[in-house]
Amino acid sequence: MSTALEDLARGIDDACEAQDVSALRAYLETIASMSRAPMSAVERGALALYEANIHAALRTDAGSASSDWVEPLLEDEIRALRVARRALAAETTQTLGTDLKLRVITNLANSLNRCGRIVEAVELWDEALSEHPRFGMAMGNKGLALYWYARYAGTGQEQALLLRISYRTLVAALRAGVEPHAREEMEDLVAHLRSRADWNEVEVPLHPFQRGRSKQERRYRRWCVQHRAVLSSINDVELEAEALQDTLTLPSITVPADEATALMPRPYAIFNQLKQEYVSARYLVFEALCEKGDKLHFADKGVVLFDALDYRFYRTWIEKLKMAFLALHAIFDKIAYLVNEYWKVGLEPKRVSFASVWRSADRSNPGLSARFAASSNWPLRGLYWLSRDFHLKPVGEGAVDPEARVLNEIRNHIAHKYLRVHDHFLYDAEGDRARNGDELGYAISDQELEHHVMKLLKLARSGLIGLSCAVVHEEAELKRKLGDEGIFPMVLPVLEDQFRL
């Protein structure tokens, strides 16, 4: 690390401690003016972390509450942390010799958890713990989050498992050592959990789903678990099972008597379709990656093509990844349809999108809708923040997700233009994009396509789990207001596998 960066870090730390807002803003301008070209990846990562720390300090000084839906400084903090994580991706804690990477990943997890995106936060805390299994703050924050996650669990089994792991993780964190400001909250929660059960003795049988008869099905089930792709909160804490079932559903929904019909309430029908589209796209991804190393598929043989001499792929498995990408990307707008329907937002169907459903219909005040701004629904706020990842800012301004523009270009070119996929070892797709632009054709490598498809798969899963949790929260609030009197149950039959058309 250069002496200049070390001096900058000390100055920022002093300004944060003194809550010197004018100095912090001056440091932001200094960071923005610095050229990254001569810096190493580690220095770029460290600089982005310093920037994130400034945004966090400014957010604290502004009195930003954890219940606020709109937090521009938190958006800036998340963006900077993502830039830092990307810069440090090739490094390990051992090669760095410091906890720099651990702090970046843990702080990013904390920030995502703050805005309701717990599924992604848990995976990030686990990423930090894979680098350093006894990193106390990653363990402790994960334990705190799992306790709240358990409130939204769909079954008693899931809730018991999350609470048991929450307790054990918190105890381990306190033994490993945590920062003084966090210790009291963690100790209080450990005491509370201990008063409810002896979690060292509680065992929660998983009852794993059938592994399958064929070798390929068993491989698929295991792949889903290992990649946290199963629609179940259990998969957020269990990665060793041979197979898990996609048990995620919507909870019981209260419908006014004058709106009740003999048919299943519409939100269930929409959610059924979302799940089916997700698992179908998931299987396409698995199938494509399995075929990646195979010989030329028989469906590709005999197709007359000209050689462009730029090492591009013309393979069925690539086209499957493209189809999966489009299917997964479409899920987010469909989540918005369910939000519009269940929360009675009132948008016309043709105007509903994952971006528009949160905005006020009043064109003179186009910000966040008052319907959501006053809500304490933490998972619903997580969905709103997930939508911000797809928000494109003008070129030159930092999007919350630095990869948002790339995701948009890939979707646009698959659906409407021309996406070229090249061998990552033999062709510089990133350089091609820089030289030739992206008006008609957009060049990416096979590795980039895989990365973005897997990213969308995880984001779609996070969105579906967040949607279910948000409805759980809303129904619990409604039940507290109404009580049990005057509510009559309607049984929804489960569609068994043998009866599916």
C-alpha positions, 0 to 999 in steps of 0.5 A: 500500500502506498504511503499516500493511501495510508495517509489518506486512510488515517485522515479519513479515520480521524474525520469519521471519529471527529464527525467532521462532515466538511472534511469527509466531503473534501475527502470524497472529492479527493478520492473522485479526483484520483487516477486508478490507472497506476494503482494495483487491484489491492489499492483500488479495493482499499480506496473504494472501502475508504469511500464506503466508510465516508458514506457510512459516516455521513449517513450516520451524521444525517441521522438516517434510520434503519427503517428509511426506504430511500437512503442515497448515502447507503446506495453510494456505500453499497456501490463502493463496497461492491467496487472494492469486492470486485477489485479484491476478488483474486486476493485472499486474506493470506495473500493480503496479510490483512483483514481488508477483504474480510471487512469489505465483504462483511460491511457489504453484507451488513449494508444489504441486510440493513435494507432487507436483503437478508438472503444475499447478506447471509451468503456474503457473511459465509463468503467472509467466513470461508476466508476466515472461519473465526471472523467474529463480526461476520459470525455475529451479524449473521447470527443476528440476521438469522434470528429475524429471518426465522420470523418469516420461515414458512414451517416450524422446521425451518424456524427451529433450524434458523433459530438453532443456527442463530444461537450457535453462531452468536455464541461462537462469535462472542467466543471469537471476539467482536467489536465492543459496540456489538457485544451487548446486542449479541449477548442479549439475544443469546440470553433471550434464545437460551431462555426459550430452549436448550439449543445445544440439545435441539436437533432439527431433522431435515427430511431431505427431498428424494435424491432421484433415481437417475445419476443426472437427477441426483447430480442436479439436486446436489448442484441446486443445494451447493449453489443455494438455488433451492427455493427454501430458507433451509438452503441459506444455512444448509449446503451439505444435503444431497437434495432439498425441496422447493417448499417456498410458498405464500402464507395464508392470505386474508381476503375480504368476504365480498372479494372471495370466490371459489377460485384460488386467490390470484396471488397464489396463481401468480406465485405458482407461475413464478416458481415454475419459471424459476425452476425451469430456468434453473434446470436450463442453467444446470443442463447448459453447464453440464453440456459445456464440456461435452463434445458437439451436441448432435443438434449442432451438427450439420448446421452450415456456418461461416467462420468469423475467425474471432473464436465465438461460440455457436453451441446449444449450451450457450443458447440455453444460457441465453434463454435462461438469462431472459427467463430469469430477468423477466421474473422481476417484472412479474414479481412487480405484478404480484406486488401490484395485485396483493398490495393494491397499488392500483397501477394498470397492468401495462404500466407495471414493472419492477421499477415502476411499481414502487413509484408514486402515480402522481407525476408532480411527485414521482418519488417513492409511493406513500403506500410503501414509504410508511411501511415497516415491512422489512422484506418488502423494503428489500424488494424495493432495494433489489429493484434499485440494482437494476436502476440505470443512472446516466453514464458517468454516475455510479449505479448501485450495482456496477454491473447493472448496465452490463446486465441491461445490455446483455438482456437487450442484445439477446432479446432485440439485437445481437449478442456475441459469446467468445472463448474467454481464453482466446478472445478479449471480449472486454477490449472488443466492447471498449473499441467497437461499442455496443450499438448492434453487436455486444461481445462477452466471453463465455465466463462472463455469460456464466457469471451473469446468468448465475448472478440473475439466478441468485437474485431471482431466488432472493426476490421470490423469498423476499416476496414470500417473507413480505406477504408473511409480514403483511398477513401477521400485521393484518391478523393483529388488527383483525384478530381471529374472530370472523375469519374463516379458513379455505383449504388450498389443495397441494398439487401432487407430482402425480397429478400435474398435467 
